[in-house]
Amino acid sequence: MTTMERPITIAISALGGQGGGVLTNWLVSLAEKCDYFAQSTSIPGVAQRTGATIYYLEMFPKTTDDKPPVMALMPMTGDVDLVVAAELMEAGRAVQKHYITPDKTTLITSTHRVYSISEKMALGDGTGNSDMVMAAAHKSAKEFIAFDMESLAAEKGCVISSILFGAIAGSGRLPFPREKFEDAIRAEGKMVEANLLGFDAGYTAAQTPDTQTTVRVPESLITGAANTAAGKALIERINALPEAARQFAYAGAKKLLDFQDIDYAADYITTLESFAAQDREPYDLTRELARYLALWMAFDDVIKVADIKTRSKRVTKYRAEVRAKDNQIVHMTEYMHPRLEEIVGTMPTWMAKRVQKSAFLTRFFEKFTGPRLSDTTKVSSFLMLYFLASLKSIRRKSLRYAMEHKEITAWLDRIKRTIATDYDLAVEVIRCQRLIKGYGETHARGMGNFNMIMARIDQGKLTASGVVVMRTAALADEDGIALKDVIAKAG
């Protein structure tokens, strides 16, 4: 008879596509092969990142009479030995639910983020505070293991579930030898080599000192550009920037490389270099500029939207979401609401101005405006989007590009003028870019709010704290009512 008084309890939180079910099956197989009873249950989450699926497992060693124990179907507060989260905020939710306790629980989590619907819907930066979650996890868990598993999975060419499985083994929390974990992967018989590679990477990372404080920074942009002389030169320039700004600069250059080309990304780095030369430690200004300048330079236009909608990865993802079989046709119906401004904005500047001056041409192009549904499974609809995406090659000559970069130049000039006299105000001017997003009416509203605040700055009526107040008000509602109230009170 075993002296074990309670089962080993494990809670796993994983999003769709992260292999939570596969991970659970591996653990059940592992336990059973090691002569343990094992039971697993799951509570499905909601699609599109509004919730994760929670898997719960209990393991108990078999007795001499093989009498199975009675096991629970869900985790209980303060009674979970091992919590595994495939995304950082899911670890935070486990802390909130008190599944993690400092006297018992080992917490294993990936530090990367998959943003929720509520985070994406926020007018401003609605993202959760990752630093706060990390601090709470450190405080709550008996043992805490955290590293960027998504980047590691991409680097090894495997799925994140194998990284998690390796981290579980590396934690030493379960009473099973490493080879038994690997046998569970082999027994499933799917993607064995890739999963074993990911398992080894996760195992090693979990046993590496200070893993929980490590944030992996990409060493290249995207494969194609990074292997060119221009790509390597750009990477070297990014590495020469202040460390505080480097991570945002990597992400920004990658975004702009995808948005336009490597020359466009190089222009971005050139701008950062010029401001970094005027900055000082801790380089808050350069860090914030690296973030917000990239967002503005990668503005949303018709070309960008069409490019995203015609990518094969999007079609593959959509088919996977609806679980379409290889021989099934999936119709993708796109909702579009083009305005005359968007249509004219894609044209070369000279052409756009001619259309704007001509009543006849304006009426002609207005026929293509308004809400409509387009089945992009049809060749004609797809070719229309494909043509719009192809205009990327002439984007720099378009009216929209000229308009955006006129505003960007004015914004950068304002920052330069402000640095010498009020550093904190210059940083807040940079952060005001978060008001500008989207296209169409959304972009127009954001730009209007941005310009109202900039006008008061130019008039010398705002300090850094005043800008924060007005920016917060501008993000409070879509109609700008709160901002107008603040401006009215300020006089």
VEXVEX-731979 format. One record per residue (C-alpha): x, y, z; residue number from 1. Coordinates in nm, 2 decimals. Each point is the difference from the previous one (the first is absolute). Last residue first. Layout:
BEGIN
       c1       c2       c3    nr
        X        Y        Z   NUM
...
***
This chain:
BEGIN
       c1       c2       c3    nr
    -0.99     7.75    -2.11   491
     0.12    -0.31     0.20   490
    -0.37    -0.09     0.07   489
    -0.09     0.02    -0.36   488
     0.30    -0.21    -0.10   487
    -0.09    -0.27     0.26   486
    -0.36    -0.01    -0.12   485
     0.10    -0.02    -0.36   484
     0.23    -0.30     0.08   483
    -0.29    -0.18     0.19   482
    -0.23     0.05    -0.30   481
     0.25    -0.13    -0.26   480
    -0.26    -0.21    -0.18   479
     0.19    -0.33     0.04   478
     0.02     0.01     0.38   477
     0.26     0.00     0.28   476
     0.31     0.01    -0.23   475
    -0.02     0.37    -0.05   474
    -0.04     0.05     0.37   473
     0.32    -0.19     0.07   472
     0.18     0.21    -0.26   471
    -0.12     0.31     0.16   470
     0.11    -0.10     0.35   469
     0.34    -0.12    -0.12   468
     0.05     0.32    -0.20   467
    -0.06     0.20     0.31   466
     0.26    -0.20     0.19   465
     0.26     0.08    -0.26   464
    -0.09     0.37     0.01   463
    -0.26     0.16    -0.23   462
    -0.09     0.35    -0.11   461
     0.31     0.09    -0.19   460
    -0.19     0.08    -0.32   459
     0.17    -0.29    -0.18   458
    -0.11    -0.23     0.28   457
    -0.36     0.12    -0.04   456
     0.01    -0.07    -0.37   455
     0.15    -0.35     0.06   454
    -0.29    -0.09     0.22   453
    -0.26     0.10    -0.25   452
     0.20    -0.16    -0.28   451
     0.00    -0.34     0.18   450
    -0.37     0.02     0.06   449
    -0.06     0.07    -0.37   448
     0.24    -0.28    -0.11   447
    -0.18    -0.25     0.22   446
    -0.34     0.10    -0.15   445
     0.13    -0.01    -0.36   444
     0.17    -0.34     0.06   443
    -0.32    -0.16     0.13   442
    -0.21     0.16    -0.28   441
     0.22    -0.16    -0.27   440
     0.31    -0.16     0.11   439
     0.14    -0.17     0.31   438
     0.20     0.17     0.27   437
     0.11     0.34     0.13   436
    -0.05     0.06     0.37   435
     0.31    -0.21     0.08   434
     0.20     0.28    -0.16   433
    -0.05     0.20     0.32   432
     0.29    -0.20     0.15   431
     0.26     0.20    -0.20   430
    -0.14     0.33     0.13   429
     0.02    -0.15     0.35   428
     0.37    -0.07    -0.05   427
     0.06     0.36    -0.12   426
    -0.19     0.13     0.31   425
     0.24    -0.20     0.23   424
     0.30     0.15    -0.18   423
    -0.11     0.36     0.04   422
     0.22     0.27    -0.15   421
     0.26    -0.18    -0.21   420
    -0.23    -0.29    -0.10   419
    -0.30     0.23    -0.10   418
     0.13     0.12    -0.34   417
     0.10    -0.35    -0.10   416
    -0.34    -0.15     0.10   415
    -0.18     0.27    -0.21   414
     0.22    -0.08    -0.30   413
    -0.09    -0.37     0.04   412
    -0.37     0.08     0.01   411
     0.02     0.23    -0.31   410
     0.19    -0.28    -0.19   409
    -0.26    -0.26     0.10   408
    -0.28     0.23    -0.11   407
     0.16     0.05    -0.35   406
     0.08    -0.37     0.00   405
    -0.37    -0.09     0.04   404
    -0.12     0.23    -0.27   403
     0.27    -0.10    -0.25   402
    -0.07    -0.37     0.06   401
    -0.37     0.05    -0.04   400
     0.05     0.19    -0.33   399
     0.20    -0.29    -0.15   398
     0.36     0.02    -0.13   397
     0.15    -0.20     0.29   396
    -0.27    -0.26    -0.05   395
     0.12    -0.08    -0.36   394
     0.13    -0.35     0.07   393
    -0.27    -0.06     0.26   392
    -0.25     0.03    -0.29   391
     0.01    -0.38    -0.03   390
    -0.23    -0.02     0.30   389
    -0.27     0.18    -0.19   388
     0.04    -0.24    -0.30   387
    -0.02    -0.30     0.23   386
    -0.32     0.14     0.16   385
    -0.16     0.03    -0.34   384
     0.14    -0.34    -0.11   383
    -0.17    -0.16     0.30   382
    -0.34     0.15    -0.09   381
     0.03    -0.11    -0.36   380
     0.13    -0.35     0.09   379
    -0.29    -0.07     0.24   378
     0.11    -0.13     0.34   377
     0.03     0.37     0.08   376
    -0.38     0.02     0.05   375
    -0.04     0.38     0.03   374
    -0.26     0.16     0.22   373
    -0.07     0.37    -0.04   372
    -0.03     0.33     0.20   371
     0.05     0.33    -0.19   370
     0.24     0.12    -0.27   369
     0.05    -0.13    -0.36   368
    -0.25     0.23    -0.16   367
     0.18     0.29     0.17   366
     0.28    -0.05    -0.25   365
    -0.22     0.13    -0.29   364
    -0.14     0.29     0.20   363
     0.35     0.12     0.09   362
     0.11    -0.04    -0.36   361
    -0.28     0.22    -0.12   360
     0.04     0.26     0.27   359
     0.37     0.03    -0.08   358
     0.23     0.17     0.24   357
     0.03    -0.30     0.24   356
     0.06    -0.23    -0.30   355
     0.29     0.22    -0.12   354
     0.14     0.01     0.35   353
     0.00    -0.38     0.02   352
     0.17    -0.04    -0.34   351
     0.29     0.23     0.10   350
     0.04    -0.16     0.34   349
     0.01    -0.36    -0.14   348
    -0.32    -0.18     0.09   347
    -0.06    -0.20     0.32   346
    -0.14     0.30     0.18   345
    -0.27     0.06    -0.26   344
    -0.16    -0.33     0.09   343
     0.04     0.05     0.37   342
    -0.14     0.36    -0.01   341
    -0.29    -0.11    -0.22   340
    -0.11    -0.24     0.28   339
     0.04    -0.37     0.00   338
    -0.24    -0.21     0.22   337
     0.11    -0.36    -0.04   336
    -0.13    -0.32     0.16   335
     0.19    -0.31    -0.13   334
    -0.17    -0.33    -0.07   333
     0.24    -0.29     0.01   332
    -0.15    -0.31    -0.16   331
     0.16    -0.33     0.10   330
     0.02    -0.28    -0.26   329
     0.03    -0.35     0.14   328
     0.24    -0.26    -0.13   327
     0.27     0.06     0.25   326
    -0.24     0.00     0.29   325
    -0.11     0.32     0.17   324
     0.03     0.03     0.37   323
    -0.16     0.35     0.02   322
     0.30     0.13     0.18   321
     0.25    -0.20    -0.21   320
    -0.15     0.14    -0.32   319
     0.03     0.36     0.13   318
     0.37    -0.06     0.10   317
     0.08    -0.14    -0.34   316
    -0.17     0.29    -0.17   315
     0.18     0.25     0.22   314
     0.34    -0.17    -0.07   313
    -0.07     0.02    -0.37   312
     0.00     0.38     0.01   311
    -0.28     0.17    -0.20   310
    -0.18     0.17     0.29   309
     0.32     0.14     0.15   308
     0.11     0.16    -0.33   307
    -0.34     0.15    -0.05   306
     0.00     0.16     0.34   305
     0.35     0.14    -0.06   304
    -0.08     0.14    -0.34   303
    -0.33     0.16     0.13   302
     0.20     0.19     0.26   301
     0.09    -0.06     0.37   300
     0.31     0.19     0.10   299
     0.34    -0.19     0.03   298
     0.19     0.33     0.04   297
    -0.23     0.08     0.29   296
     0.06    -0.32     0.19   295
     0.37     0.01    -0.07   294
     0.02     0.35     0.14   293
    -0.19    -0.11     0.31   292
     0.24    -0.27     0.13   291
     0.34     0.13    -0.10   290
    -0.11     0.34     0.12   289
    -0.09    -0.13     0.34   288
     0.34    -0.16     0.04   287
     0.19     0.30    -0.14   286
    -0.18     0.23     0.25   285
     0.04    -0.22     0.30   284
     0.38    -0.02    -0.06   283
     0.09    -0.08     0.36   282
     0.23     0.17    -0.06   281
     0.03     0.29    -0.24   280
    -0.13     0.10    -0.34   279
     0.13     0.23    -0.27   278
     0.20    -0.28    -0.19   277
    -0.30    -0.23     0.06   276
    -0.21     0.24    -0.20   275
     0.21    -0.02    -0.31   274
     0.04    -0.38     0.03   273
    -0.37    -0.05     0.03   272
    -0.06     0.19    -0.32   271
     0.26    -0.21    -0.18   270
    -0.16    -0.31     0.13   269
    -0.33     0.10    -0.16   268
     0.16     0.08    -0.33   267
     0.16    -0.35     0.01   266
    -0.34    -0.16     0.04   265
    -0.12     0.19    -0.31   264
     0.31    -0.11    -0.19   263
    -0.07    -0.36     0.11   262
    -0.35    -0.01    -0.15   261
    -0.36     0.10     0.05   260
    -0.22    -0.13     0.28   259
     0.19    -0.32     0.06   258
     0.33     0.19     0.04   257
    -0.19     0.26     0.20   256
    -0.12    -0.26     0.25   255
     0.35    -0.16     0.02   254
     0.16     0.34     0.06   253
    -0.25     0.08     0.27   252
     0.05    -0.33     0.18   251
     0.38     0.03     0.00   250
    -0.03     0.37     0.10   249
    -0.23    -0.08     0.28   248
     0.26    -0.25     0.14   247
     0.28     0.24    -0.05   246
    -0.14     0.31     0.17   245
     0.13    -0.06     0.36   244
     0.32    -0.15    -0.14   243
     0.10     0.33    -0.16   242
     0.04    -0.05    -0.38   241
     0.31    -0.18    -0.13   240
    -0.19    -0.34    -0.03   239
    -0.25     0.17    -0.23   238
     0.29     0.12    -0.23   237
     0.14    -0.36    -0.01   236
    -0.34    -0.14    -0.09   235
    -0.03     0.25    -0.29   234
     0.34    -0.10    -0.13   233
    -0.11    -0.36     0.01   232
    -0.31     0.08    -0.20   231
     0.18     0.21    -0.26   230
     0.26    -0.28    -0.05   229
    -0.28    -0.25    -0.05   228
    -0.08    -0.29     0.23   227
    -0.21     0.21     0.23   226
    -0.23     0.10    -0.28   225
    -0.12    -0.35    -0.09   224
     0.00    -0.14     0.36   223
    -0.20     0.27     0.17   222
     0.16     0.24     0.24   221
     0.30    -0.15     0.17   220
     0.13    -0.07     0.35   219
    -0.35     0.00     0.15   218
     0.00     0.10     0.37   217
    -0.07    -0.27     0.25   216
    -0.11     0.12     0.34   215
     0.18    -0.17     0.29   214
    -0.12     0.07     0.35   213
    -0.16    -0.33     0.07   212
     0.30    -0.19    -0.15   211
     0.21     0.13     0.29   210
     0.19    -0.33     0.01   209
    -0.06    -0.24    -0.29   208
    -0.19    -0.31     0.10   207
    -0.33     0.10    -0.16   206
     0.19     0.12    -0.31   205
     0.16    -0.34    -0.04   204
    -0.32    -0.20     0.03   203
    -0.18     0.24    -0.24   202
     0.27    -0.04    -0.26   201
     0.01    -0.38     0.04   200
    -0.38    -0.02    -0.03   199
     0.01     0.22    -0.31   198
     0.24    -0.23    -0.17   197
    -0.20    -0.30     0.11   196
    -0.31     0.16    -0.15   195
     0.17     0.06    -0.33   194
     0.13    -0.36    -0.02   193
    -0.33    -0.15     0.10   192
    -0.23     0.20    -0.22   191
    -0.27    -0.25     0.08   190
     0.06    -0.35     0.14   189
    -0.19     0.04     0.32   188
     0.23    -0.27     0.16   187
     0.31     0.20    -0.09   186
    -0.12     0.30     0.20   185
    -0.08    -0.21     0.30   184
     0.34    -0.17    -0.03   183
     0.16     0.34     0.03   182
    -0.17     0.06     0.33   181
     0.10    -0.35     0.12   180
     0.36     0.08    -0.10   179
     0.00     0.31     0.23   178
    -0.07    -0.20     0.31   177
    -0.34     0.02     0.18   176
    -0.08     0.14     0.35   175
    -0.15     0.33    -0.13   174
     0.12     0.33     0.12   173
     0.35    -0.04    -0.14   172
    -0.03     0.34    -0.18   171
     0.17    -0.14    -0.30   170
    -0.28    -0.25    -0.07   169
    -0.26     0.28     0.01   168
     0.22     0.22    -0.21   167
     0.03    -0.28    -0.26   166
    -0.38    -0.04    -0.02   165
    -0.03     0.38    -0.03   164
     0.24     0.01    -0.29   163
    -0.18    -0.30    -0.16   162
    -0.33     0.19     0.03   161
     0.15     0.31    -0.16   160
     0.01    -0.17    -0.34   159
     0.33    -0.07    -0.18   158
     0.23     0.18    -0.25   157
     0.28     0.04     0.26   156
     0.02     0.38    -0.03   155
    -0.38     0.04    -0.03   154
    -0.04    -0.22     0.31   153
     0.26     0.21     0.19   152
    -0.18     0.32    -0.10   151
    -0.33    -0.14     0.12   150
     0.16    -0.13     0.32   149
     0.12     0.34     0.12   148
     0.11    -0.09     0.35   147
    -0.15    -0.06     0.35   146
     0.07    -0.25     0.28   145
    -0.13     0.09     0.35   144
     0.03    -0.22     0.30   143
    -0.20     0.04     0.32   142
    -0.23     0.23    -0.19   141
    -0.18     0.31     0.12   140
     0.27     0.26     0.02   139
     0.17    -0.08    -0.33   138
    -0.34    -0.02    -0.17   137
    -0.11     0.34     0.14   136
     0.33     0.16    -0.13   135
    -0.04    -0.16    -0.34   134
    -0.37     0.11    -0.02   133
     0.10     0.36     0.09   132
     0.27     0.00    -0.26   131
    -0.24    -0.12    -0.27   130
    -0.25     0.28     0.06   129
    -0.29    -0.08    -0.21   128
    -0.04     0.16    -0.34   127
    -0.27     0.27    -0.05   126
     0.23     0.25    -0.16   125
    -0.25     0.25    -0.14   124
    -0.35    -0.03    -0.14   123
    -0.03    -0.35     0.16   122
    -0.14    -0.26    -0.23   121
     0.32    -0.20    -0.03   120
     0.04    -0.04     0.38   119
    -0.36    -0.11     0.03   118
     0.04    -0.25    -0.28   117
     0.30    -0.16     0.17   116
     0.36     0.04    -0.10   115
     0.23    -0.30    -0.04   114
     0.30     0.09     0.21   113
     0.34    -0.17     0.05   112
     0.14    -0.08     0.34   111
    -0.08    -0.38    -0.01   110
    -0.10    -0.15     0.33   109
     0.10    -0.26     0.25   108
    -0.13     0.04     0.36   107
     0.10    -0.24     0.27   106
    -0.25     0.00     0.28   105
     0.03    -0.11     0.36   104
     0.09     0.24     0.27   103
    -0.01     0.32    -0.21   102
    -0.36    -0.07    -0.13   101
    -0.12     0.00    -0.36   100
    -0.36    -0.09    -0.07    99
    -0.10     0.32     0.17    98
    -0.25     0.10    -0.28    97
     0.19     0.32    -0.05    96
     0.33    -0.19    -0.03    95
    -0.14    -0.23    -0.26    94
    -0.13     0.31    -0.19    93
     0.36     0.15     0.01    92
     0.13    -0.33    -0.15    91
    -0.25     0.04    -0.27    90
     0.13     0.35    -0.05    89
     0.34    -0.14    -0.08    88
    -0.09    -0.26    -0.27    87
     0.03    -0.38    -0.01    86
    -0.07    -0.03     0.37    85
     0.10    -0.30     0.21    84
    -0.10    -0.03     0.36    83
     0.15    -0.28     0.21    82
    -0.09    -0.11     0.35    81
    -0.35     0.13     0.02    80
    -0.19     0.00     0.33    79
    -0.03     0.37     0.11    78
    -0.33     0.06    -0.18    77
    -0.13    -0.33    -0.15    76
     0.06    -0.12    -0.35    75
    -0.28    -0.18    -0.18    74
    -0.12    -0.36    -0.05    73
     0.12    -0.14     0.33    72
     0.14    -0.36     0.03    71
    -0.14    -0.30     0.18    70
     0.28    -0.26     0.03    69
     0.02    -0.31    -0.22    68
     0.04    -0.33     0.18    67
     0.30    -0.17    -0.16    66
     0.03    -0.24     0.30    65
     0.37     0.07     0.03    64
    -0.06     0.37    -0.03    63
     0.04     0.21    -0.32    62
     0.17     0.34     0.04    61
    -0.23     0.30    -0.02    60
    -0.02     0.26    -0.27    59
    -0.25     0.29    -0.04    58
    -0.04     0.21    -0.31    57
    -0.19     0.32    -0.08    56
    -0.01     0.17    -0.34    55
    -0.13     0.35    -0.03    54
    -0.08     0.13    -0.35    53
     0.08     0.37    -0.04    52
    -0.23     0.29    -0.02    51
    -0.09     0.30    -0.22    50
     0.28    -0.08    -0.23    49
    -0.19    -0.04    -0.33    48
    -0.20    -0.31     0.11    47
    -0.14    -0.06     0.35    46
     0.16    -0.24     0.24    45
    -0.08    -0.37     0.05    44
     0.01    -0.14     0.36    43
     0.21    -0.32     0.00    42
     0.03    -0.32     0.20    41
     0.29    -0.24     0.06    40
     0.04    -0.31     0.21    39
     0.31    -0.20     0.06    38
     0.07    -0.31     0.21    37
     0.37    -0.06     0.02    36
     0.21    -0.29    -0.11    35
     0.27     0.20    -0.18    34
    -0.15    -0.07    -0.34    33
    -0.33     0.14     0.14    32
     0.16     0.32     0.11    31
     0.18     0.06    -0.33    30
    -0.31    -0.07    -0.20    29
    -0.20     0.24     0.21    28
     0.27     0.27    -0.03    27
     0.03    -0.05    -0.38    26
    -0.38     0.02    -0.04    25
     0.00     0.33     0.20    24
     0.27     0.15    -0.22    23
    -0.20    -0.10    -0.31    22
    -0.31     0.16     0.14    21
     0.18     0.32     0.08    20
     0.15     0.01    -0.35    19
     0.04     0.37    -0.04    18
    -0.25     0.03    -0.29    17
    -0.28     0.13     0.22    16
     0.13     0.16     0.32    15
     0.15    -0.20     0.29    14
    -0.05    -0.01     0.38    13
     0.13    -0.32     0.17    12
    -0.08    -0.10     0.36    11
     0.18    -0.29     0.16    10
    -0.07    -0.19     0.32     9
     0.22    -0.28     0.14     8
    -0.24    -0.22     0.20     7
    -0.03     0.00     0.38     6
     0.11    -0.21     0.29     5
     0.30    -0.19    -0.15     4
     0.10    -0.27     0.24     3
    -0.06    -0.27    -0.27     2
    -0.13    -0.34     0.10     1
***
